[in-house]
Amino acid sequence: MSAQCLKLICDGEFEIVKITEELYDEAVELFKNYFVKYENLSIACNLRDTEETRSEMEKFIRLLLRDNISFAARHIPSQQLAAMCINKMTNPSANIKPDHIFEILESPNMEKIGEIMHHLETSYDIYKEWQVKCIIELTFLSTRTEFSRRGLALILADFIVDYGRKLKEEGSKESLELPAYLKGQQPEAVTSVFTSHFSQRVGEKLGFVTLFREEYTKFSFEGKTFAEKIDPQHKYIVFAAKRL
C-alpha cells in the first residue's frame, strides 16, 4: 500500500489512487495501448491508424486529467495501473464545459467520435429534464487485458459515484482538492456514454438510467457501418446517468 492509496480492493491486491500529474504518462499509456485497441468507437473509427490521431488522443487525455477527479486501480505487486476511470466535470450555467478540449480534434477519426458523443449527449437534455446544473462525466473506463474479469471497472465506477457524493458536501476534503476553476462545484449526477455491452452492464449494476440509445447500424465511417467493424455482441451505444 502506498501513501497515495485511497482504498484497498480485491483482498488488498489493488489500491485505488487518484491520477495526479506524476501518473499522467502511465494513464496515457494505458489509454493508448488498451482502451483504443479494444473500445468500440476507437475500433470503428480506426484511431490507431495514424500518428495524428495518437497525438490528439494524448492531448485530449491530459486535458481531461487536469480536473483532478480521475482514478485508477493500481496493482500493488507490479505497481502497474491496472484500470482507470477518467472523468470530467461540467456545468454549462457556470461556463464549465469541455468545448476547449474538443477544439483540438482535427483528424476525421477524432472528429467523428466527437460528433457521435455530441449526438448522444444532446439527444436528452439532462440539465433541463433532471433539473441539475453540475454533473460528472465518466468519460473513459479502461482495464488492462491481463487484469480483466476482476471487477475493476465496476469498482472504479462505483468509487466515482461515491466520490461525487462527497463533492456535494461543502467543505469536504474532496471539494477542497478541486482545482481553482472548479471550486464550489457540487455535482448532482454522474453521466456516461457506454459503448460496449460490458460497460453497459457496469452501469446497470450501479443503477444508471438509460436516457438515450442508438443502434450501431446508424453510424458509419469510411464507407462501413460501425456494426460491420465491431463485435456483433455490441448492438448499441447508450447515454446513461445516475443521480447523486
KEKE-3310 file (N, C-alpha, C; in steps of 0.2 Angstrom, whole numbers, plus 5000, padded with zeros to 4 digits):
npx = (5004:5003:5007:4998:4987:4969:4960:4959:4957:4950:4954:4966:4975:4975:4975:4966:4970:4972:4973:4985:4997:5010:5006:5001:5008:5008:4994:4991:4998:4991:4978:4981:4986:4977:4963:4960:4963:4954:4941:4925:4921:4933:4939:4930:4932:4945:4956:4969:4977:4985:4998:4994:4981:4984:4992:4983:4974:4982:4984:4971:4967:4976:4972:4959:4963:4967:4956:4957:4949:4950:4953:4962:4965:4978:4989:4996:5008:5015:5015:5009:4997:4982:4968:4958:4948:4943:4937:4926:4921:4906:4897:4887:4880:4888:4898:4907:4913:4917:4921:4934:4942:4937:4940:4953:4952:4955:4958:4949:4945:4944:4936:4924:4921:4919:4908:4898:4898:4893:4880:4874:4874:4867:4855:4846:4842:4849:4851:4840:4829:4832:4833:4846:4862:4876:4887:4896:4905:4908:4920:4931:4933:4943:4953:4967:4971:4976:4972:4958:4941:4941:4933:4936:4933:4920:4921:4929:4920:4909:4916:4918:4905:4903:4912:4908:4897:4903:4909:4898:4897:4899:4914:4921:4935:4937:4931:4939:4951:4949:4953:4956:4948:4937:4932:4919:4910:4897:4892:4878:4874:4880:4886:4887:4893:4890:4899:4900:4894:4899:4902:4890:4883:4890:4885:4872:4872:4876:4865:4863:4853:4846:4846:4846:4847:4856:4857:4871:4871:4867:4877:4892:4908:4921:4914:4909:4898:4897:4893:4897:4911:4913:4913:4899:4891:4890:4877:4872:4874:4874:4867:4869:4864:4866:4858:4866)
npy = (4994:5011:5028:5036:5029:5027:5018:5001:4986:4971:4961:4967:4966:4976:4994:5009:5024:5042:5050:5059:5072:5065:5053:5054:5050:5036:5034:5039:5029:5017:5021:5023:5010:5001:5005:5011:5001:4991:4997:5001:5013:5017:5007:5007:5019:5019:5023:5020:5021:5032:5044:5056:5055:5048:5057:5068:5061:5059:5073:5076:5067:5072:5084:5082:5076:5086:5091:5084:5073:5060:5042:5028:5010:5002:4989:4982:4973:4973:4987:4993:5003:4996:4998:5011:5026:5039:5056:5070:5086:5095:5111:5119:5131:5138:5141:5130:5119:5106:5112:5118:5107:5099:5106:5103:5092:5087:5078:5067:5055:5057:5068:5062:5054:5064:5070:5059:5058:5070:5070:5059:5064:5076:5072:5070:5081:5082:5092:5100:5091:5084:5094:5098:5106:5104:5091:5075:5068:5052:5048:5040:5022:5010:4994:4985:4971:4959:4960:4959:4954:4955:4964:4977:4988:4990:4992:5004:5013:5013:5019:5032:5037:5037:5046:5058:5061:5065:5076:5085:5089:5103:5110:5098:5087:5082:5091:5102:5099:5101:5109:5127:5132:5124:5126:5125:5119:5107:5092:5084:5073:5059:5055:5045:5039:5024:5012:4999:4982:4977:4988:4994:4985:4987:5000:4997:4988:4998:5006:5015:5025:5023:5035:5039:5029:5022:5012:5003:5002:5013:5022:5027:5025:5030:5023:5011:5003:5005:4994:4984:4984:4981:4969:4959:4957:4968:4979:4992:5009:5019:5033:5037:5039:5043:5049:5059)
npz = (5000:4996:4999:4992:4992:4992:4994:4998:4988:4981:4990:4995:4984:4975:4974:4975:4968:4965:4949:4948:4943:4942:4937:4925:4913:4913:4913:4901:4893:4896:4891:4877:4873:4877:4879:4867:4858:4861:4863:4857:4848:4845:4838:4827:4821:4818:4826:4829:4818:4813:4817:4819:4825:4836:4843:4845:4854:4865:4870:4872:4883:4893:4895:4900:4912:4920:4928:4940:4945:4942:4943:4947:4947:4955:4953:4966:4968:4956:4953:4943:4933:4933:4929:4925:4927:4919:4921:4919:4924:4922:4920:4912:4915:4923:4914:4913:4903:4891:4879:4875:4875:4865:4854:4850:4842:4826:4817:4805:4811:4825:4825:4821:4831:4841:4836:4837:4851:4855:4849:4856:4869:4868:4864:4874:4886:4900:4910:4909:4910:4922:4931:4935:4938:4938:4933:4934:4921:4917:4907:4901:4903:4907:4906:4909:4899:4905:4918:4917:4920:4934:4940:4941:4934:4937:4951:4951:4944:4953:4964:4959:4959:4973:4976:4970:4977:4989:4985:4985:4997:5006:5010:5011:5011:4998:4990:4993:4987:4973:4958:4955:4946:4947:4960:4972:4965:4964:4960:4954:4947:4939:4923:4908:4892:4887:4878:4875:4878:4890:4897:4898:4906:4918:4921:4923:4934:4944:4944:4935:4924:4908:4896:4883:4868:4854:4839:4833:4819:4814:4813:4803:4795:4784:4774:4779:4791:4808:4814:4806:4809:4822:4836:4835:4847:4853:4852:4852:4857:4872:4881:4898:4915:4933:4948:4961)
capx = (5000:5007:5005:4993:4981:4963:4956:4962:4952:4952:4958:4972:4980:4975:4974:4963:4974:4970:4978:4989:5002:5015:5004:4999:5011:5005:4987:4991:5000:4985:4973:4983:4988:4972:4957:4960:4964:4948:4935:4921:4921:4940:4939:4926:4935:4952:4960:4976:4980:4989:5001:4990:4976:4988:4994:4977:4972:4986:4982:4964:4968:4980:4967:4954:4965:4968:4951:4959:4944:4951:4956:4965:4966:4985:4991:5002:5014:5019:5014:5006:4990:4978:4962:4957:4941:4944:4931:4926:4915:4903:4892:4886:4877:4894:4903:4912:4911:4923:4922:4941:4945:4935:4943:4959:4950:4955:4958:4942:4943:4943:4930:4918:4919:4916:4901:4894:4897:4888:4874:4871:4874:4862:4848:4842:4844:4849:4851:4833:4825:4833:4834:4853:4867:4883:4887:4902:4905:4913:4922:4934:4934:4948:4956:4972:4968:4979:4968:4951:4937:4942:4928:4940:4929:4914:4924:4931:4914:4906:4920:4917:4899:4903:4917:4904:4893:4907:4910:4892:4897:4903:4920:4924:4942:4937:4929:4944:4956:4947:4957:4953:4942:4931:4930:4912:4905:4894:4889:4871:4873:4886:4883:4892:4891:4893:4899:4900:4889:4902:4902:4883:4882:4893:4880:4865:4873:4876:4858:4862:4846:4847:4842:4845:4851:4856:4860:4877:4870:4865:4884:4896:4914:4924:4911:4907:4894:4900:4890:4901:4918:4914:4910:4891:4888:4888:4872:4870:4878:4869:4869:4865:4865:4864:4858:4870)
capy = (5000:5017:5034:5038:5024:5029:5012:4994:4982:4964:4957:4970:4966:4983:5000:5015:5030:5047:5050:5065:5073:5060:5047:5056:5046:5029:5034:5039:5023:5013:5023:5022:5003:4996:5007:5012:4995:4987:5001:5000:5018:5018:5002:5009:5025:5017:5028:5018:5021:5037:5047:5062:5053:5046:5064:5071:5057:5061:5079:5075:5064:5076:5090:5079:5074:5092:5092:5081:5069:5054:5037:5021:5004:5000:4983:4983:4969:4976:4994:4995:5005:4990:5000:5018:5029:5046:5059:5077:5090:5101:5115:5124:5138:5142:5140:5125:5114:5104:5115:5119:5101:5096:5111:5100:5087:5090:5072:5065:5050:5060:5072:5058:5052:5070:5071:5054:5059:5076:5067:5055:5068:5081:5069:5070:5087:5080:5098:5103:5086:5082:5100:5099:5111:5102:5084:5072:5064:5047:5048:5034:5017:5005:4989:4981:4964:4954:4961:4959:4950:4956:4968:4983:4994:4991:4995:5011:5017:5014:5024:5039:5039:5039:5052:5063:5062:5068:5083:5089:5091:5109:5110:5091:5086:5081:5098:5107:5097:5103:5115:5133:5134:5120:5127:5127:5115:5102:5088:5082:5067:5056:5053:5042:5036:5017:5010:4991:4978:4976:4994:4995:4980:4991:5005:4993:4986:5003:5009:5021:5025:5024:5041:5038:5023:5022:5006:5004:5002:5020:5026:5024:5029:5027:5018:5005:5005:5003:4987:4980:4984:4979:4963:4959:4956:4975:4981:4999:5014:5022:5039:5035:5044:5041:5054:5058)
capz = (5000:4995:5003:4988:4992:4994:4996:4996:4985:4979:4995:4996:4979:4971:4978:4971:4968:4961:4944:4948:4937:4941:4934:4918:4907:4914:4911:4893:4890:4897:4886:4870:4872:4879:4878:4860:4855:4862:4864:4850:4844:4843:4833:4821:4818:4816:4830:4830:4811:4811:4822:4821:4830:4843:4846:4848:4860:4871:4872:4875:4890:4898:4897:4905:4919:4924:4933:4946:4948:4939:4947:4944:4952:4954:4955:4971:4967:4950:4953:4936:4933:4930:4926:4926:4926:4918:4922:4918:4927:4918:4922:4907:4918:4925:4908:4914:4898:4888:4872:4873:4874:4859:4849:4847:4837:4819:4812:4803:4815:4831:4824:4820:4838:4845:4833:4840:4858:4855:4847:4861:4875:4867:4862:4880:4890:4907:4914:4909:4912:4929:4935:4938:4935:4938:4933:4932:4915:4917:4900:4899:4908:4904:4910:4905:4897:4910:4924:4916:4924:4941:4943:4942:4931:4942:4957:4950:4943:4960:4968:4957:4961:4980:4977:4968:4983:4994:4982:4986:5004:5007:5014:5012:5009:4991:4987:4994:4982:4966:4955:4957:4941:4949:4967:4973:4960:4968:4955:4956:4944:4935:4916:4904:4886:4887:4871:4875:4882:4896:4901:4900:4912:4924:4923:4925:4941:4948:4944:4930:4920:4901:4894:4875:4865:4847:4836:4829:4812:4812:4812:4798:4794:4778:4770:4783:4797:4814:4816:4802:4811:4829:4838:4835:4853:4855:4847:4853:4862:4876:4886:4904:4921:4940:4952:4966)
cpx = (5004:5004:4999:4987:4975:4959:4959:4956:4954:4956:4965:4977:4980:4973:4971:4967:4971:4975:4980:4994:5007:5013:5001:5001:5009:4998:4987:4993:4994:4980:4975:4984:4982:4965:4956:4960:4957:4941:4931:4921:4928:4941:4936:4929:4942:4957:4968:4980:4985:4992:4997:4984:4979:4990:4988:4974:4975:4985:4975:4964:4971:4976:4962:4956:4966:4962:4952:4954:4944:4954:4958:4965:4974:4986:4997:5008:5018:5019:5012:4999:4986:4972:4962:4950:4943:4938:4932:4920:4913:4898:4891:4884:4883:4900:4909:4910:4917:4924:4930:4944:4944:4938:4950:4958:4950:4955:4951:4940:4941:4936:4924:4916:4916:4909:4896:4893:4892:4881:4870:4870:4869:4855:4843:4845:4844:4848:4844:4829:4826:4834:4841:4857:4874:4883:4895:4901:4910:4915:4926:4935:4938:4952:4961:4970:4970:4975:4961:4948:4938:4937:4931:4936:4923:4916:4925:4925:4910:4910:4919:4910:4899:4907:4912:4899:4896:4908:4904:4892:4902:4908:4923:4931:4942:4936:4935:4950:4955:4952:4953:4947:4936:4929:4923:4907:4903:4889:4883:4870:4880:4883:4889:4889:4894:4893:4899:4895:4892:4901:4894:4880:4884:4888:4874:4866:4874:4870:4858:4856:4848:4843:4841:4850:4850:4860:4866:4876:4868:4872:4888:4903:4918:4921:4908:4903:4898:4899:4895:4908:4919:4911:4902:4888:4886:4884:4871:4875:4873:4872:4865:4868:4863:4864:4863:4866)
cpy = (5006:5023:5037:5034:5027:5024:5006:4990:4975:4961:4960:4969:4972:4988:5006:5021:5036:5048:5058:5066:5068:5054:5048:5051:5039:5029:5034:5033:5018:5014:5021:5014:4998:4999:5008:5006:4991:4991:5001:5007:5019:5013:5004:5015:5025:5022:5026:5019:5026:5041:5053:5061:5051:5052:5067:5068:5059:5068:5079:5073:5068:5082:5088:5078:5080:5094:5088:5077:5062:5049:5031:5016:5002:4994:4983:4979:4972:4983:4997:4998:4999:4992:5007:5021:5037:5050:5067:5080:5095:5104:5120:5131:5142:5142:5135:5119:5112:5106:5115:5113:5098:5100:5108:5095:5089:5084:5070:5059:5053:5065:5068:5056:5058:5071:5066:5056:5065:5074:5064:5060:5074:5079:5069:5076:5085:5086:5100:5097:5084:5088:5100:5104:5108:5094:5082:5068:5058:5045:5042:5029:5012:5001:4986:4974:4959:4955:4961:4954:4950:4961:4975:4989:4995:4995:5003:5016:5018:5019:5031:5041:5041:5045:5058:5065:5066:5075:5088:5092:5097:5108:5103:5091:5085:5087:5103:5105:5099:5109:5121:5134:5129:5121:5128:5123:5109:5098:5085:5075:5065:5053:5049:5039:5029:5014:5002:4988:4977:4982:4996:4990:4984:4996:5002:4991:4992:5008:5015:5020:5027:5030:5042:5033:5024:5015:5008:5004:5009:5024:5023:5028:5026:5022:5012:5007:5002:4996:4982:4979:4981:4972:4963:4959:4963:4978:4988:5003:5018:5028:5037:5039:5041:5048:5053:5060)
cpz = (5000:4999:4999:4989:4995:4997:4994:4993:4983:4984:4996:4990:4975:4976:4973:4973:4964:4956:4944:4943:4936:4938:4927:4913:4908:4912:4904:4890:4891:4892:4879:4868:4873:4877:4870:4856:4855:4862:4857:4846:4841:4837:4826:4818:4817:4820:4830:4823:4810:4818:4824:4826:4837:4847:4849:4854:4866:4874:4875:4882:4895:4900:4902:4912:4923:4929:4939:4949:4944:4943:4944:4949:4950:4957:4960:4970:4961:4949:4946:4938:4930:4927:4928:4924:4925:4918:4921:4921:4922:4921:4917:4910:4921:4920:4910:4909:4894:4881:4870:4872:4867:4853:4846:4842:4830:4814:4811:4808:4822:4831:4824:4827:4842:4842:4836:4847:4859:4853:4853:4867:4874:4865:4868:4884:4897:4912:4915:4912:4919:4933:4939:4934:4933:4938:4932:4926:4916:4909:4898:4905:4904:4908:4906:4904:4902:4916:4923:4920:4931:4944:4944:4939:4935:4948:4956:4948:4949:4964:4966:4959:4968:4980:4975:4973:4988:4991:4984:4993:5005:5012:5015:5009:5001:4988:4987:4989:4975:4964:4956:4952:4943:4956:4967:4969:4964:4963:4958:4952:4941:4929:4913:4897:4886:4880:4870:4879:4889:4900:4903:4906:4919:4926:4926:4933:4946:4948:4940:4926:4912:4898:4886:4873:4857:4844:4833:4822:4810:4811:4807:4798:4789:4775:4773:4789:4803:4816:4812:4805:4818:4830:4838:4841:4856:4850:4847:4858:4866:4880:4892:4910:4927:4944:4958:4973)
residu = (MET:SER:ALA:GLN:CYS:LEU:LYS:LEU:ILE:CYS:ASP:GLY:GLU:PHE:GLU:ILE:VAL:LYS:ILE:THR:GLU:GLU:LEU:TYR:ASP:GLU:ALA:VAL:GLU:LEU:PHE:LYS:ASN:TYR:PHE:VAL:LYS:TYR:GLU:ASN:LEU:SER:ILE:ALA:CYS:ASN:LEU:ARG:ASP:THR:GLU:GLU:THR:ARG:SER:GLU:MET:GLU:LYS:PHE:ILE:ARG:LEU:LEU:LEU:ARG:ASP:ASN:ILE:SER:PHE:ALA:ALA:ARG:HIS:ILE:PRO:SER:GLN:GLN:LEU:ALA:ALA:MET:CYS:ILE:ASN:LYS:MET:THR:ASN:PRO:SER:ALA:ASN:ILE:LYS:PRO:ASP:HIS:ILE:PHE:GLU:ILE:LEU:GLU:SER:PRO:ASN:MET:GLU:LYS:ILE:GLY:GLU:ILE:MET:HIS:HIS:LEU:GLU:THR:SER:TYR:ASP:ILE:TYR:LYS:GLU:TRP:GLN:VAL:LYS:CYS:ILE:ILE:GLU:LEU:THR:PHE:LEU:SER:THR:ARG:THR:GLU:PHE:SER:ARG:ARG:GLY:LEU:ALA:LEU:ILE:LEU:ALA:ASP:PHE:ILE:VAL:ASP:TYR:GLY:ARG:LYS:LEU:LYS:GLU:GLU:GLY:SER:LYS:GLU:SER:LEU:GLU:LEU:PRO:ALA:TYR:LEU:LYS:GLY:GLN:GLN:PRO:GLU:ALA:VAL:THR:SER:VAL:PHE:THR:SER:HIS:PHE:SER:GLN:ARG:VAL:GLY:GLU:LYS:LEU:GLY:PHE:VAL:THR:LEU:PHE:ARG:GLU:GLU:TYR:THR:LYS:PHE:SER:PHE:GLU:GLY:LYS:THR:PHE:ALA:GLU:LYS:ILE:ASP:PRO:GLN:HIS:LYS:TYR:ILE:VAL:PHE:ALA:ALA:LYS:ARG:LEU)
# end
